[in-house]
Every structure is written in structure tokens, then in C-alpha cells.
């Protein structure tokens, strides 16, 4: 069972007090340990001939995909995100001009990993099969809907708490909610998103935590 770490962000909320109303903003956040990763990696090769460059990356990416399948990565969790071929220009001091001396081909694959415990082994396997490009990784929670609901509830509670504090300080009483609007949500890492360290033949990945935030603006009627 996934364990959530809930936290209410009690920050200075902007407030507006008008005749008969109090307007406040509230925020809430819910944190959890990531259970899914999106990795961008691929193969790049340079050759004098464009066809040779493309053939080399085609062979490399085919080996990579085959290796990922052997690691039980589902085909639906692999997607080619980029294929590129660019000329390589070399400048000559003698002629004071540049000319094409080769071609650089690149294929990038985006892989969704649903078992973070196997990440180090997967990355090691990919490199051993010819993968020579790593463009980064993001960690997250596959189903964050429950976190969004909790964060929204905490944001409302934050706004209501602030409103009652203001009403008490102003000597008025809150009698109802005039309106409520949602300010959007965001997902971000808590501490480090991923800490990679070489350990013998594979990498150890520190997942840390990821957090979802929600914000609301509420108008309260007072008397």
C-alpha cells in the first residue's frame, strides 16, 4: 500500500476585507514517494556518410529496444521521441571556410519504468547494449488523483482557517461562503528528484518524494 505524507502549507495568505465580505487564498500540499519514472535515452553516432550514420543508430536503438524487452519493459511503455540527422561542419584555418566532414545521427527513446527498484539494472543494461545518450529522468506518481483531492481539501481548510482568524481579529462573524475558485495545481519534487550513484555494476536511485499542491480563493460573507 502506498503511504502518503500529508502536509498543510500554512503560508501567509493574501486577504481582502470589504464591507460584508472577507476574501482569502489557501494552499495545500500532499507528498508521496514516487512509483513511476520517465527516462529519456538513446543512441548517437557520427560517420562520414549520412547513410552509415543512420544505419549505426538504427542498429544501436534496435539492440536497446531488444534489451528493454528482455528486462520486461512493455512495448507500450517505449516510444521513439526524436530522430535526427545533422551535418558536421569543420572549419579550416587554411581556407578560412567550413565544409561538411560528416553526419551526426541520433535516435531518442522515452521509456516509462513502473518498477523503480529495477532502474539501475535497466540503465546498466541499456549502456551495455550501445546506448550512449541519457537526457534525463523525471519521477512521479502514476495515479495522483487521490493526492489532488487531499491537497484541494487542505487548501480549502487553510483558507477557512485564515478567514476565521481575520474575522475574529476584526470582531465580525462569518455566516457563509459567497464564492470559491480554484487556482490550479502543480506537481514538484521534494528535496532531490533523483540521486544517482555508481554502485558496483549498477546504479542506486534515491526516489525522494514528489508533491502535489492545490490553491483556492474563497469569499466569505460576514456580519
C-alpha positions as CSV (number, residue, x, y, z in Angstrom):
1,X,0.0,0.0,0.0
2,X,1.3,3.4,-0.9
3,X,2.0,5.6,2.1
4,X,1.1,9.3,1.6
5,X,2.7,12.0,3.7
6,X,0.2,14.8,4.1
7,X,1.1,18.3,4.9
8,X,-0.8,21.6,5.1
9,X,1.1,24.6,3.8
10,X,0.4,27.3,6.3
11,X,1.8,30.3,4.5
12,X,0.9,34.0,4.5
13,X,-2.3,34.1,2.5
14,X,-3.3,37.3,0.8
15,X,-6.6,38.6,2.2
16,X,-9.0,41.3,1.4
17,X,-11.6,42.6,3.8
18,X,-14.5,44.6,2.3
19,X,-17.9,45.6,3.7
20,X,-19.7,42.4,4.5
21,X,-17.1,40.0,3.0
22,X,-13.6,38.6,3.5
23,X,-11.6,37.2,0.6
24,X,-8.7,34.8,1.3
25,X,-6.5,32.4,-0.5
26,X,-5.4,29.0,0.8
27,X,-2.9,26.3,-0.3
28,X,-2.5,22.7,0.5
29,X,0.1,20.1,-0.4
30,X,0.3,16.3,-0.4
31,X,3.5,14.4,-0.7
32,X,4.2,10.8,-1.7
33,X,7.1,8.5,-2.6
34,X,7.3,8.3,-6.5
35,X,6.3,5.0,-8.0
36,X,7.0,5.7,-11.7
37,X,9.8,7.1,-13.8
38,X,10.1,8.5,-17.3
39,X,13.5,8.2,-18.8
40,X,14.8,9.8,-22.0
41,X,17.8,8.0,-23.5
42,X,19.1,7.0,-26.9
43,X,21.9,6.4,-29.4
44,X,24.0,8.8,-31.4
45,X,26.7,8.1,-33.9
46,X,28.9,10.1,-36.3
47,X,30.0,8.9,-39.7
48,X,31.4,10.4,-42.9
49,X,28.3,9.2,-44.8
50,X,24.7,10.0,-43.8
51,X,23.5,6.5,-44.5
52,X,26.3,5.0,-42.4
53,X,25.4,7.3,-39.5
54,X,21.7,6.3,-39.7
55,X,22.5,2.6,-40.1
56,X,24.6,2.8,-36.9
57,X,22.0,4.4,-34.8
58,X,19.3,2.1,-36.2
59,X,21.4,-0.9,-35.1
60,X,22.0,0.6,-31.7
61,X,18.4,1.5,-31.0
62,X,17.2,-1.9,-32.1
63,X,19.6,-3.5,-29.6
64,X,18.4,-1.1,-26.9
65,X,14.8,-1.9,-27.5
66,X,15.5,-5.6,-27.5
67,X,17.4,-5.3,-24.2
68,X,14.5,-3.4,-22.7
69,X,12.0,-6.1,-23.8
70,X,14.3,-8.7,-22.1
71,X,14.0,-6.6,-19.0
72,X,10.2,-7.0,-19.2
73,X,9.5,-3.4,-20.3
74,X,6.2,-3.4,-22.2
75,X,6.2,-2.1,-25.8
76,X,3.5,0.4,-24.8
77,X,6.0,1.9,-22.3
78,X,8.5,2.7,-25.0
79,X,8.2,5.5,-27.5
80,X,10.6,7.0,-30.1
81,X,10.6,10.7,-29.3
82,X,13.2,12.0,-31.7
83,X,15.1,11.0,-34.9
84,X,17.6,13.5,-36.2
85,X,20.4,13.7,-38.8
86,X,22.6,16.8,-39.0
87,X,25.8,17.6,-40.9
88,X,29.0,18.0,-39.1
89,X,30.9,21.2,-40.1
90,X,34.6,21.6,-39.8
91,X,36.3,24.9,-40.0
92,X,39.6,25.2,-41.9
93,X,42.1,27.9,-40.8
94,X,43.9,27.5,-44.1
95,X,40.9,28.2,-46.3
96,X,39.0,30.3,-43.7
97,X,35.9,28.4,-44.5
98,X,33.8,25.5,-43.3
99,X,32.8,22.3,-45.0
100,X,30.7,19.2,-44.2
101,X,33.0,16.5,-43.0
102,X,30.4,14.0,-41.7
103,X,26.9,13.4,-40.3
104,X,25.6,13.0,-36.8
105,X,22.6,10.8,-36.4
106,X,20.6,10.5,-33.2
107,X,17.6,8.4,-32.0
108,X,15.9,9.2,-28.7
109,X,13.7,6.8,-26.8
110,X,11.4,7.7,-23.9
111,X,10.8,4.8,-21.5
112,X,8.3,4.5,-18.7
113,X,9.6,2.5,-15.8
114,X,6.9,1.2,-13.4
115,X,9.3,-0.7,-11.0
116,X,11.8,1.8,-9.7
117,X,13.8,-1.0,-8.0
118,X,14.9,-2.2,-11.4
119,X,16.1,1.2,-12.7
120,X,19.8,0.7,-12.0
121,X,19.8,-2.6,-13.8
122,X,17.8,-1.3,-16.7
123,X,20.2,1.7,-17.2
124,X,23.3,-0.6,-17.0
125,X,21.7,-3.0,-19.5
126,X,21.0,-0.2,-21.9
127,X,24.5,1.2,-21.8
128,X,26.0,-2.3,-22.3
129,X,23.9,-2.7,-25.4
130,X,25.2,0.5,-27.0
131,X,23.1,3.3,-25.5
132,X,25.3,6.4,-25.3
133,X,22.8,9.2,-24.6
134,X,21.0,10.0,-21.4
135,X,18.8,13.1,-21.5
136,X,17.3,12.9,-18.0
137,X,14.7,11.4,-15.9
138,X,11.5,12.5,-14.1
139,X,9.9,10.8,-11.1
140,X,6.2,10.9,-10.3
141,X,3.1,9.2,-9.0
142,X,1.2,7.2,-11.6
143,X,-2.2,8.0,-10.2
144,X,-2.1,11.3,-8.4
145,X,-5.9,11.9,-8.4
146,X,-6.2,11.0,-4.7
147,X,-3.4,13.3,-3.9
148,X,-5.1,16.2,-5.8
149,X,-8.3,15.6,-3.8
150,X,-6.5,15.7,-0.5
151,X,-4.5,18.8,-1.5
152,X,-7.7,20.6,-2.5
153,X,-9.3,19.8,0.8
154,X,-6.3,21.1,2.6
155,X,-6.3,24.3,0.6
156,X,-10.0,24.9,1.5
157,X,-9.2,24.2,5.2
158,X,-6.3,26.6,5.0
159,X,-8.5,29.4,3.5
160,X,-11.3,28.8,6.1
161,X,-8.8,28.9,9.0
162,X,-7.3,32.2,7.8
163,X,-10.8,33.7,7.2
164,X,-11.9,32.8,10.8
165,X,-8.7,34.3,12.2
166,X,-9.3,37.5,10.3
167,X,-13.0,37.6,11.3
168,X,-12.1,37.1,15.0
169,X,-9.5,39.9,14.8
170,X,-11.9,42.2,13.1
171,X,-14.7,41.5,15.5
172,X,-17.1,40.1,12.9
173,X,-18.7,36.7,12.3
174,X,-18.6,34.6,9.2
175,X,-22.1,33.5,8.2
176,X,-21.5,31.8,4.8
177,X,-19.4,31.3,1.7
178,X,-20.1,33.6,-1.2
179,X,-17.8,32.0,-3.8
180,X,-14.9,29.7,-4.2
181,X,-12.5,29.3,-7.1
182,X,-9.6,27.0,-7.7
183,X,-6.3,28.5,-8.6
184,X,-4.7,25.4,-10.2
185,X,-2.4,22.7,-9.1
186,X,1.3,21.9,-9.5
187,X,3.5,18.8,-9.0
188,X,7.1,19.2,-7.9
189,X,9.8,17.2,-6.2
190,X,10.5,17.5,-2.5
191,X,14.3,17.6,-2.0
192,X,16.1,15.8,-4.8
193,X,14.2,14.2,-7.7
194,X,16.8,11.5,-8.2
195,X,20.2,10.9,-6.8
196,X,22.3,8.6,-9.0
197,X,25.4,6.9,-7.6
198,X,27.6,4.2,-9.1
199,X,27.4,1.0,-7.1
200,X,29.4,-1.9,-8.4
201,X,27.7,-2.9,-11.7
202,X,24.5,-0.8,-11.4
203,X,23.1,2.5,-10.1
204,X,21.2,3.1,-7.0
205,X,18.3,5.5,-7.3
206,X,17.1,7.6,-4.4
207,X,13.4,8.4,-5.2
208,X,12.9,11.0,-2.5
209,X,9.3,12.4,-2.6
210,X,7.1,14.2,-5.0
211,X,4.4,16.7,-4.0
212,X,1.1,17.9,-5.5
213,X,-0.2,21.3,-4.5
214,X,-3.6,23.0,-4.9
215,X,-4.8,26.6,-4.3
216,X,-8.2,28.1,-3.8
217,X,-9.6,31.6,-3.4
218,X,-12.7,31.9,-1.2
219,X,-15.1,34.9,-0.4
220,X,-16.9,34.7,2.9
221,X,-19.9,36.7,3.9
222,X,-19.7,38.4,7.3
223,X,-21.9,40.2,9.7
